[in-house]
Amino acid sequence: MTDIVDHRIAGTRITVWDVFHHLENGWQNREIAEVLGVTQVQVQAALDYISEHESEVRRTHEMIEQRNARGNSTDVQSRLQQARAKRLAWVTGRQPVDAPEANCVGHRT
């Protein structure tokens, strides 16, 4: 039997809200299982939990959707842009443009 622990399918990072989101969009159990990388038994356990705690799951799901719709704060957005720039500089600095590997020279196919 699959358990739901802390609103997650046991042994995964998949929450009941992940399952609920797909369910609300008309997905079938098999499709939800495939896209989330879990079994249909695990999806059914989440559905059972959702059924038993419907008002709590719906309320929390609404809060999640509202938060997603608001997007990131300007502070978070700024930190994301800085992290992207840092990562791009790191990647760019790892392989000079004139290196044979950068131009696929010397690689066997």
MARBA-3410 file (N, C-alpha, C, O; in Angstrom, 1 decimal):
109
0.8,-1.2,0.0,0.0,0.0,0.0,0.9,1.2,0.0,1.9,1.3,0.7 ~ 0.5,2.2,-0.8,1.2,3.5,-0.8,0.7,4.5,0.2,-0.6,4.6,0.3 ~ 1.5,5.1,0.9,1.1,6.1,1.9,1.3,7.5,1.4,2.2,7.8,0.5 ~ 0.6,8.4,2.0,0.8,9.8,1.8,1.4,10.4,3.0,0.8,10.3,4.1 ~ 2.6,10.9,3.0,3.3,11.4,4.1,3.6,12.9,3.9,4.3,13.2,2.9
3.2,13.7,4.8,3.4,15.2,4.7,2.9,15.7,3.3,3.6,16.5,2.7 ~ 1.8,15.2,2.9,1.1,15.6,1.7,1.9,15.2,0.4,1.7,15.7,-0.7 ~ 2.8,14.3,0.6,3.6,13.7,-0.5,3.4,12.2,-0.7,3.1,11.5,0.3 ~ 3.5,11.8,-1.9,3.5,10.3,-2.1,4.8,9.8,-1.5,5.9,10.2,-1.8 ~ 4.7,8.8,-0.6,5.8,8.3,0.2,6.9,7.9,-0.8,6.8,7.3,-1.8
8.1,8.4,-0.4,9.3,8.1,-1.2,9.5,8.9,-2.4,10.5,8.7,-3.2 ~ 8.7,9.9,-2.6,8.8,10.8,-3.7,8.8,12.3,-3.3,8.6,12.6,-2.1 ~ 8.9,13.2,-4.2,8.7,14.6,-3.9,7.4,15.1,-4.6,7.1,16.3,-4.6 ~ 6.6,14.1,-5.0,5.3,14.4,-5.6,4.3,14.7,-4.6,4.0,13.9,-3.7 ~ 3.6,15.9,-4.6,2.6,16.2,-3.6,1.2,15.9,-4.1,1.0,15.7,-5.3
0.3,15.9,-3.2,-1.1,15.7,-3.6,-1.6,16.9,-4.5,-2.5,16.7,-5.3 ~ -0.9,18.1,-4.3,-1.3,19.2,-5.2,-0.8,19.0,-6.6,-1.4,19.5,-7.5 ~ 0.3,18.3,-6.8,0.8,18.0,-8.1,-0.3,17.1,-8.8,-0.6,17.4,-10.0 ~ -0.8,16.1,-8.1,-1.8,15.2,-8.7,-3.1,16.0,-8.9,-3.7,15.9,-9.9 ~ -3.5,16.8,-7.9,-4.7,17.6,-8.0,-4.7,18.5,-9.2,-5.7,18.6,-9.9
-3.6,19.2,-9.4,-3.5,20.1,-10.6,-3.8,19.4,-11.9,-4.6,19.9,-12.7 ~ -3.2,18.2,-12.1,-3.5,17.5,-13.3,-4.9,16.9,-13.4,-5.5,17.0,-14.4 ~ -5.4,16.5,-12.3,-6.8,16.0,-12.2,-7.7,17.1,-12.6,-8.7,16.9,-13.3 ~ -7.5,18.3,-12.1,-8.4,19.4,-12.4,-8.4,19.8,-13.9,-9.3,20.4,-14.4 ~ -7.3,19.5,-14.5,-7.1,19.8,-15.9,-7.6,18.6,-16.8,-7.3,18.6,-18.0
-8.3,17.7,-16.2,-8.9,16.6,-17.0,-8.0,15.4,-17.3,-8.4,14.6,-18.2 ~ -6.9,15.3,-16.7,-6.0,14.2,-17.0,-6.5,12.9,-16.3,-7.2,13.0,-15.3 ~ -6.3,11.8,-17.0,-6.6,10.5,-16.4,-5.5,10.0,-15.5,-4.4,10.4,-15.6 ~ -5.8,9.0,-14.6,-4.9,8.5,-13.7,-3.6,8.0,-14.4,-2.5,8.3,-13.9 ~ -3.8,7.3,-15.5,-2.6,6.7,-16.2,-1.7,7.9,-16.7,-0.5,7.8,-16.6
-2.3,8.9,-17.2,-1.5,10.1,-17.7,-0.8,10.8,-16.6,0.4,11.2,-16.7 ~ -1.5,10.9,-15.5,-0.8,11.6,-14.3,0.4,10.8,-13.8,1.4,11.3,-13.6 ~ 0.2,9.5,-13.8,1.2,8.6,-13.3,2.4,8.7,-14.3,3.6,8.8,-13.8 ~ 2.2,8.7,-15.6,3.3,8.7,-16.5,4.0,10.1,-16.4,5.3,10.1,-16.4 ~ 3.3,11.2,-16.4,4.0,12.5,-16.4,4.8,12.7,-15.1,5.8,13.4,-15.1
4.2,12.2,-14.0,4.9,12.4,-12.7,5.9,11.4,-12.3,6.6,11.5,-11.3 ~ 5.9,10.3,-13.1,6.9,9.3,-12.9,6.6,8.4,-11.7,7.5,8.0,-11.0 ~ 5.3,8.2,-11.4,4.9,7.3,-10.3,4.0,6.2,-10.9,3.6,6.3,-12.0 ~ 3.6,5.3,-10.0,2.7,4.3,-10.4,1.2,4.7,-10.3,0.9,5.7,-9.7 ~ 0.3,4.0,-11.0,-1.1,4.3,-10.9,-1.6,4.0,-9.4,-2.5,4.7,-9.0
-1.0,3.1,-8.8,-1.3,2.8,-7.4,-1.0,4.1,-6.5,-1.8,4.4,-5.6 ~ 0.2,4.7,-6.8,0.6,5.9,-6.0,-0.4,7.0,-6.3,-0.7,7.8,-5.4 ~ -0.8,7.2,-7.6,-1.7,8.2,-8.0,-3.0,8.0,-7.2,-3.7,8.9,-6.7 ~ -3.5,6.7,-7.2,-4.7,6.4,-6.5,-4.7,6.7,-5.0,-5.6,7.2,-4.5 ~ -3.5,6.5,-4.4,-3.3,6.9,-3.0,-3.5,8.4,-2.8,-4.1,8.8,-1.9
-2.9,9.1,-3.7,-3.1,10.6,-3.7,-4.5,11.0,-3.9,-5.0,11.9,-3.2 ~ -5.2,10.4,-4.8,-6.6,10.7,-5.1,-7.5,10.3,-3.9,-8.4,11.1,-3.6 ~ -7.2,9.2,-3.2,-7.9,8.9,-2.0,-7.7,9.9,-0.9,-8.6,10.3,-0.2 ~ -6.4,10.4,-0.8,-6.1,11.4,0.2,-6.9,12.7,-0.2,-7.5,13.4,0.7 ~ -6.9,13.1,-1.4,-7.6,14.3,-1.9,-9.1,14.2,-1.6,-9.7,15.1,-1.1
-9.7,13.0,-1.8,-11.1,12.8,-1.6,-11.4,12.9,-0.1,-12.4,13.5,0.3 ~ -10.5,12.4,0.8,-10.7,12.5,2.2,-10.5,13.9,2.8,-11.0,14.2,3.9 ~ -9.7,14.7,2.1,-9.3,16.0,2.6,-9.6,17.1,1.6,-8.8,18.0,1.4 ~ -10.7,17.0,0.9,-11.0,17.8,-0.3,-11.0,19.3,0.0,-10.3,20.1,-0.7 ~ -11.6,19.7,1.0,-11.7,21.2,1.3,-10.3,21.8,1.6,-9.9,22.8,1.1
-9.5,21.0,2.4,-8.1,21.5,2.7,-7.2,21.5,1.4,-6.5,22.5,1.1 ~ -7.3,20.5,0.6,-6.6,20.4,-0.7,-7.0,21.5,-1.6,-6.1,22.1,-2.2 ~ -8.3,21.7,-1.8,-8.7,22.8,-2.7,-8.3,24.2,-2.2,-7.8,25.0,-3.0 ~ -8.4,24.4,-0.9,-8.0,25.7,-0.3,-6.5,25.9,-0.6,-6.1,27.0,-1.0 ~ -5.7,24.9,-0.2,-4.2,25.1,-0.4,-3.9,25.2,-1.9,-3.0,26.0,-2.3
-4.6,24.4,-2.7,-4.3,24.5,-4.2,-4.6,25.9,-4.7,-3.9,26.4,-5.5 ~ -5.7,26.5,-4.3,-6.0,27.9,-4.7,-4.9,28.9,-4.3,-4.5,29.7,-5.0 ~ -4.4,28.7,-3.0,-3.3,29.6,-2.6,-2.1,29.4,-3.4,-1.4,30.4,-3.8 ~ -1.7,28.1,-3.8,-0.6,27.9,-4.7,-0.8,28.5,-6.0,0.2,29.2,-6.5 ~ -1.9,28.4,-6.6,-2.2,29.0,-7.9,-2.1,30.5,-7.9,-1.6,31.1,-8.8
-2.7,31.1,-6.8,-2.6,32.6,-6.7,-1.1,33.0,-6.5,-0.7,34.0,-7.1 ~ -0.3,32.2,-5.8,1.1,32.6,-5.6,1.8,32.5,-7.0,2.6,33.3,-7.3 ~ 1.5,31.4,-7.7,2.1,31.2,-9.0,1.8,32.4,-10.0,2.6,32.8,-10.8 ~ 0.5,32.8,-9.9,0.0,33.9,-10.8,0.7,35.2,-10.5,0.9,36.0,-11.4 ~ 1.0,35.4,-9.2,1.7,36.7,-8.8,3.2,36.7,-9.4,3.7,37.8,-9.6
3.8,35.6,-9.5,5.2,35.5,-10.0,6.1,35.9,-8.9,5.7,36.0,-7.7 ~ 7.4,36.0,-9.2,8.4,36.3,-8.2,8.4,37.8,-7.9,8.1,38.6,-8.7 ~ 8.8,38.1,-6.6,9.0,39.4,-6.2,10.2,40.0,-7.0,11.0,39.3,-7.6 ~ 10.3,41.4,-7.0,11.4,42.0,-7.7,12.7,41.6,-7.1,13.7,41.5,-7.8 ~ 12.8,41.4,-5.8,14.0,40.9,-5.1,14.4,39.5,-5.6,15.6,39.3,-6.0
13.5,38.6,-5.7,13.8,37.3,-6.2,14.2,37.3,-7.6,15.1,36.7,-8.1 ~ 13.4,38.1,-8.4,13.7,38.2,-9.9,15.1,38.8,-10.1,15.8,38.3,-11.0 ~ 15.5,39.7,-9.3,16.9,40.3,-9.4,17.9,39.2,-9.1,19.0,39.1,-9.8 ~ 17.7,38.5,-8.0,18.7,37.4,-7.6,18.7,36.3,-8.7,19.8,35.8,-9.0 ~ 17.6,36.0,-9.3,17.6,35.0,-10.4,18.4,35.6,-11.6,19.2,34.8,-12.2
18.3,36.8,-12.0,19.0,37.4,-13.1,20.5,37.4,-12.8,21.3,37.1,-13.7 ~ 20.9,37.7,-11.5,22.3,37.7,-11.1,22.9,36.3,-11.2,24.0,36.1,-11.7 ~ 22.1,35.3,-10.8,22.5,33.9,-10.9,22.7,33.5,-12.3,23.6,32.8,-12.6 ~ 21.7,33.8,-13.2,21.9,33.5,-14.6,23.1,34.1,-15.2,23.8,33.4,-15.9 ~ 23.3,35.4,-14.9,24.5,36.0,-15.5,25.8,35.4,-15.0,26.7,35.2,-15.7
25.9,35.0,-13.7,27.0,34.3,-13.1,27.2,33.0,-13.8,28.4,32.6,-14.1 ~ 26.1,32.2,-14.0,26.2,30.9,-14.6,26.7,31.1,-16.1,27.5,30.3,-16.5 ~ 26.1,32.0,-16.8,26.5,32.3,-18.2,28.0,32.6,-18.3,28.7,32.1,-19.2 ~ 28.5,33.5,-17.4,29.9,33.8,-17.4,30.8,32.6,-17.1,31.8,32.4,-17.7 ~ 30.3,31.8,-16.2,31.1,30.6,-15.8,31.1,29.6,-17.0,32.2,29.1,-17.4
30.0,29.4,-17.7,29.9,28.5,-18.9,30.8,29.1,-20.0,31.5,28.4,-20.6 ~ 30.7,30.4,-20.2,31.4,31.0,-21.3,32.9,30.9,-21.0,33.7,30.7,-22.0 ~ 33.3,31.1,-19.8,34.7,31.0,-19.4,35.3,29.6,-19.4,36.6,29.5,-19.4 ~ 34.5,28.6,-19.4,35.0,27.2,-19.4,35.6,26.8,-20.7,36.4,25.9,-20.7 ~ 35.1,27.3,-21.8,35.6,26.8,-23.1,35.7,28.0,-24.1,34.7,28.6,-24.5
37.0,28.4,-24.4,37.2,29.5,-25.3,36.5,29.2,-26.6,36.5,28.1,-27.1 ~ 36.1,30.3,-27.3,35.4,30.1,-28.6,36.3,29.6,-29.6,35.9,28.8,-30.5 ~ 37.6,29.9,-29.5,38.6,29.4,-30.5,39.1,28.0,-30.2,39.9,27.5,-31.0 ~ 38.6,27.3,-29.2,39.0,26.0,-28.9,38.5,25.0,-29.9,37.3,25.2,-30.3 ~ 39.3,24.0,-30.3,38.8,23.1,-31.4,37.5,22.4,-31.0,36.6,22.2,-31.8
37.3,22.2,-29.7,36.1,21.5,-29.2,34.8,22.4,-29.4,33.8,21.9,-29.7 ~ 35.0,23.7,-29.3,33.9,24.6,-29.5,33.4,24.6,-30.9,32.2,24.9,-31.1 ~ 34.3,24.3,-31.8,33.9,24.3,-33.2,33.7,22.9,-33.8,33.6,22.8,-35.0 ~ 33.7,21.9,-32.9,33.6,20.5,-33.3,34.7,20.0,-34.2,34.5,19.1,-35.0 ~ 35.9,20.7,-34.1,37.0,20.3,-34.9,37.7,19.2,-34.1,37.9,19.3,-32.9
38.1,18.1,-34.8,38.8,17.1,-34.2,38.0,16.0,-33.5,38.5,15.1,-32.8 ~ 36.7,16.1,-33.6,35.8,15.2,-33.0,35.4,14.1,-34.0,35.1,14.4,-35.2 ~ 35.5,12.9,-33.6,35.1,11.8,-34.5,33.6,11.6,-34.4,33.0,11.8,-33.3 ~ 33.0,11.3,-35.5,31.5,11.1,-35.5,31.2,9.7,-35.8,30.0,9.3,-35.8
END
